[in-house]
Amino acid sequence: MDNFRIESDSVGELKIPTKAYYGVQTLRAKNNFNITGRKMHKDLIISLAEIKKASAVSNIKTGQLDTAIGTAIIKACDEIINGKYHEEFIVDPIQGGAGTSANMNANEVIANIALEILGNNKGNYSLIHPNDHVNMSQSTNDVFPTAGKMTIIKLLKNLKKEINNLYKALIAKSEEFDDVIKMGRTQLEDAIPITLGQEFSAYSQAIKRDLKRTELAIEEMEYVNMGATAIGTGLNAKKDYIDNIVSELDEISNLNLKQAPNLIDGTQNLDCFTIVSGYLKALAVNLSKISNDLRLMNSGPRTGLAEITLPPKQNGSSIMPGKINPVIPEVVNQISFNVIGNDTTITMACEAGQLELNAFEPIIFYNLFESIETLTYGIKTFTDNAIKDLVANRENCKKHVSNSIGLITAVNPYIGYQKSATIAKEALKSGKTIRDLLTKEHIFSNNEIDNVLDPYKMIKPKN
């Protein structure tokens, strides 16, 4: 028994390891929710500690919390914010109970750290109690969603940096490839000429919109329901606490937090997470489309399009010597598929709430955190290992244009659609170029052919 202490809750008693800072409710949750084998996200742990610190400060100011106890709680929170005791947060991120287990894990760890700060043994809750003191003026139903939003903001800021880096890299490539003429394609068939720079400029604009949407996602998460307590009515919290808790939390976290204008709405409705997940899905779709294009343009090296060459990063086959695969775009595709799948889970979870509470925030946060982080890391490797060092195969691009039947589109305004279609069919059948057939038909002089078939005059409207 020297290695254990006995703690009890409304369900019964449990043996808690003497060294553990968590308590009975945390251990019960650990036993009940062995789901992913993972622990809570480190930024969620820090966000919970920031909330508990802000609440202790506010409760001291309102006179509800003894200053000595409150100060010990604040010091305990600072330890966690600074990275200590994270191993004591042992609850699985996917859990029943609308996040109560995560909240109680924080309450118990903070209470026991505070007890030791005051020279007492862990588990002596008669002096500092996880519920009565650490959770004072709070409920899981305002703490957990607020902690989730704070974590999402932190992760989105990292994502925003990587999106911006990708945008800059695409702009640089659009300028580098501004003079690289190539064949544009629609439905994978020859269309009309375009420059590789124009294609990369289009990619950059899509990513620029994703950058803006990420900023909007951050703004969406800045409204929190702290002060709502259980269902938004603020029961068991003083008015001064309710009025000031969010500003106190914002000062600690520096995340530009604002209190939800309607705390009942802010507690029961989770459409904000649906919106953020939708923005992430849009980003994933854009990234996957760009990756598809790069894989097509890189295809070959002898029997594909071979318009670009992606940086060779690793062997592509265990059996085919010398084969190099487009592994970076491939991993971005896979990340995108996962984000799109996560969006479905998040959408269903946001819809599934009833009346005054949605119990499914744990799965929402689990999937949102994963989507944001995998996109962040995926975009970084995409930028650094694919975009920055890819090269244009200029001569091959030019050859595709010269051999393309699509050039006949530029002739259409001069000789009409029907005659142009006849020449195109003949070119396809004979293997001759459009230039050869126009010369044979004596429709234009050589100078006129050079002018009409100049691909650089086809990439912008005529004056």
Secondary structure as UniProt FT lines:
FT   TURN            2..3
FT   STRAND          4..8
FT   STRAND          13..17
FT   TURN            18..19
FT   HELIX           24..32
FT   HELIX           42..61
FT   TURN            62..63
FT   HELIX           67..81
FT   TURN            82..85
FT   HELIX           86..88
FT   TURN            98..99
FT   HELIX           100..117
FT   TURN            118..119
FT   TURN            122..123
FT   TURN            125..127
FT   HELIX           130..134
FT   TURN            135..137
FT   HELIX           140..176
FT   TURN            177..179
FT   STRAND          181..186
FT   TURN            187..188
FT   STRAND          189..195
FT   HELIX           196..221
FT   STRAND          223..224
FT   TURN            226..227
FT   TURN            229..231
FT   TURN            235..236
FT   HELIX           239..253
FT   STRAND          258..259
FT   HELIX           263..268
FT   HELIX           271..298
FT   STRAND          308..309
FT   TURN            321..322
FT   HELIX           327..351
FT   TURN            355..356
FT   TURN            359..360
FT   HELIX           361..382
FT   HELIX           383..387
FT   TURN            388..389
FT   STRAND          391..392
FT   HELIX           394..403
FT   HELIX           405..407
FT   HELIX           408..415
FT   HELIX           417..430
FT   HELIX           434..441
FT   HELIX           446..452
FT   HELIX           455..457
//
